[in-house]
Amino acid sequence: MTAKRVVADPTDIGTVAQPPFVRLPDINTLFNRRAERLKALADGSALGDYLSFMSTVTRAQAAAMRGLPAGRLPGADDIAFSHDNKLPLLDRLSWRRDSSWLAALDGILDSLAAAAMPAAARAALEELKQMDAAERETCADQVLGIDDAVPEPATACFVSAALQVYWSRMAALLEPKSVRPVESPVTCPVCGSPPVASVVLADGSLQAVRFLCCPLCASQWYYVRIKCANCTSTKGIAYQHVAEQSQAIKAETCDECGTYTKIVYMEKDPGAEPFADDLASVALDILVGEAGWARATPHPFLVPAAP
């Protein structure tokens, strides 16, 4: 397994003069499309069983979304404060969560009750069922980085799934024009999460335009090409991939900060879904990690207990 190293992004830079700043998620298709992609990627993969299970989890997210009770959204004062201070509208570190995220968690756990899963996942599911609301809120604080304690990986996976449903639902209901650049260009302007991957689009006026992808609320925000998605450097940027595997996903490495972020090219695989394709490309993570780069943002579903 070898890496191909180039010092410039091989595809053309987008020609759109002013691409939209943000692309908000479509909650009617988000999780079903992701689940379908995970199932497709499972075929023939060494991680096939795990990717199939994560496809089942994502289907449970879609079902939980359909039954999610109405929660609160930022009001005019909240939005004005965020704009004035260049803060995310739904900052994961400060947003006051309502109980609808707990309803999403219950829906996911109920949907998965009869599903086949690794022993660690089954134990975590049963433990979460027994937790009261305060204990679950503590787990959420740990997953979001509010609490410095490190959550148990399988528990974190299920809690992350519920938080994704909660935050993506809110993000989808925002007015795109209300989402503005924040202090840090490499954090999500909706929820403040660092990007899990980036995607280069291939359709219409957005062909060859890059967006960073949020792992929590599924929003995407515009970001120029050949620029580190962690430290914003334009020096020492290169692209790595696994030989003889798909060229639709590569690791954008940065020599300045020593990290990498995956980049997905929709032109090379129109069926790609950044969150799913990132999860399925563990071989690329191993390759780039052995070469000395650290992953900038962990994937919330890539738990150590994965077979």
N, C-alpha and C positions, 0 to 999 in steps of 0.2 A: 504494500500500500504506500503510494508516494503522493506528494503534493506538487501541483503545478503552480508556480509562483509568477505573477505578473505585477508590474508596478502601476498599471492603470486599468480601470474598469473596461473590459473589452467591448461593451455595447455602447451605442451612441448615447450621448447625454441628451436628456429631454429637451425639446424645442419649445415647450409651452412657456410663453412669456411670464404669466402669472398663474401658476396652478393653484387650485384651492388649498387653503392652509390645512384644513382638516377634512377627513372622511369619517363620518360617524357610522357605527355598526347598524346593520339591518337585523333586528331581533327575530324577524320572521324566517330568516335563512341562516343566520350565523352558526348556530350549533348543529343543525342538521347537515349543513355543507361540511363543517369540520368533521363530523362523525363519519360521513361518507368518505372523505379523504383519508381518515385514519384507517378505515376498513380496507380501502384500496391499497394503502401503503403496507398493510399487514401481510398481504399476499406475497409469499416468497421471502419475507424478511426474517432475519434471525431474531428479531423482537416481535414476531408475528402475534404470539399470544398476548403479550402486553399491549401492543397497539390495538388489538381487537377489544381488549378490556377497556382501554381508554376510549375507544369508539362507543362502547356501551355507556360509559360514564357521560360522554358528551351527548348521547341521546337522552340520558336522564336529565341533563341540563336543559335540553330543548323542551322536555315535558314540564320541568319545573317552571320554565319561563312562561309557558301557556297558562299555568294556574297561579302565577304570582300576584298577590294582592297589590293594590296601588300603594306606592310609597311616596315620600316627599321628594321634591326637586328644589334646586336653589331658586330663591325668590329674587326679585329685582335688586334688593339691598345686597344679597349674597353675591350676585353677579357683578354689581358695581364695585364691591370691595375687592373681589378677585381681579377685576380689570385694573383698578387703581394700584394694586400691589403686585401685579404680574404673577398671580398665583393660579393654580389649576382650579377650575370651577367646583370639582368634586374631589378635593385633595384626600387621598386615601389615609393620610396621617392625621387629618383634623376633621373630616366630615363626620357628622353625628349620624351613625347608622340607625335606621329604624328596623323594626322587627321583620320586615319583609325578607331580609337576607336569611333569617332563621327559618322562615317558611320555605325558602328555596332549598336550604339544607335538608329540611325534613322531606321535601319532595324528592330530592336526589337519593337520599337514603332509602326511602320507601320503594323507589323505582328499581334500586339495585339489590333489594332484599333477596331475591331469588337468583341473582346473577352469579356465574362462576367467577372467582377472583382469587388472587394469591392469598395465602394465609395471613400475611401481615395486613392486607387490605381488609379482609374479613374481620380481624380483631379490631382494627381501627373503626370500622363501620359500627360494630356492636358497642364499642366504647362511646362513640359519639351519640348513639341512640340513648344511652343512659345518662349523658351529661345534662345538667340543667342549663338554662339560658346564660347564666353568668359564666359558667365554665366554657361554654361555646364562644362567648364574647372574648374571653381571654385567649382562646385558640386563634380567633380572628385577629386580635391585636398582634399576636406573634407572627402570623402569616404576613400581615401587612407591614411589619417592621416597626410598629408602635411600641411593642414590648420586645426587649432585646433577647428574651429567652428563645431558644431554638425549638420549634415544635417537632413532634414525632413525624417523620416523613410521610407515612401513609395517611395519618390524620390530616396533615397539612394539605395533602392532595384533595381530599374531599371538601375541606373548608375552602380551599382555593376555588374549587368548582362552584360552590355556592356563592362566593363573593364575586366571581366572574358573572354569574347570572344577574346578581343584584346591580353591579356597576354598569354592565353593558346595557341593561334595561334603562337605567337613568341616562346614560350617554346617548342612547338612541332617541330619547325624547327631547334632547336639547335642540335649540336652534343653532345650526352651524355658525351663523354670524355672531353668536354669543361666545364662541370659543376663540380666544385670541392667544398670541404667543406669550409664553411665560418666561420667568427669569432664566431658566435653564433650557436651551433648545433641545436637549437630549432627555427631557422628561415629558411625559404625556401632558398636553395642555388641559386635558379633561380631568385626569385623576392623579397625575404626578408620578406615575410609575415609570421606571426606566424601560426602554424598548427591549423586547425579547428577540426581535428580528427586524429586518427591513424587507421591503418588497418593491420591485421595479415593475410597473404596470405595462400593459401591452395594448390597451384598447383606446381607440379614438384619439382625442386630443391629449390624453394622459400617457400616451405611449412613451416609454423610456423615462418616465418621471418616478422618482423614488419617494416612498413614504416609510416612516418608522412605525412599528406595530406594537401596540400596548398589550401586555399579557393579561391585564386585569379588565379593562372596560372595552377592549377590542377596537378602540379608536385608532386611526392612522393619521399621522401628521407629516406634512411636507418637509423633506430634508434633502439638501443638495447631494450630488454624487461625489464619490471619492473623498469622503470626509468621515473621520472616525465617529461612530455613533455613541462613543463613550466620552472621549475627551475633546472632540471637535477638531483635532489636528488634521491637517491635509498633508502632513509629511509621513513618510514611511508606511503608506497604505498599500496593501497587496491582497491578492485573492487566492485562496487555497481551495482545492477540491480533491476528492478521492478519485484516483485514476480509474478509468473504465466504469465510472458510475455517472449518474445524471449530472449534467452541467447546469441544471435548473437551480441548484442551491450550492452556494459557496460560503466560505468564511472570509469575511473582510477583516484582515488583521492590521493592527496598528503597532508599529515599532516604538512610537512615542510613549504610549501608556502600557504596552504589553498585553492588550486584550483583543478580543475578536467578537464580532456579532455576525450571525448568519444573514445572508442576503439571498432572496428568492427572485428569480427572473421568470415572470409570467409568460414572456414570449417563448421561452424554451419548454414550458409545461403549463398550458392554460388551466389545467386542473389543480395546480398547486394551491395550497392554503398555508400561509406562513407559519401559523402556530403548530399545525399538524406536521408539516414537512420538517420543521425544526426538531420536533420530538422524534421523528423517525430517522433522522440523520446522525445517530449517535457515533457512527464510525468516523464521521468528519470531526466531531468533538474530540474523539480519542486521538486522531491524527494531529490535529492542531495543538491539542494539549501536550502531546509528546514533543512537539516542535518548540514548545516554550511559551505559548500564549495562554492566557487565562480567559475563561468565558466572562464577558462583561455582566450579563444578567442571567441567572439560573432560570431554567425552564420550570414552571411551577408543577408540572406533572412528571418530571423526570426524577423520580424518587429512587434512593439507593436500593430499595427492595425490589426494584424491577428485575425480572428474570432475564 
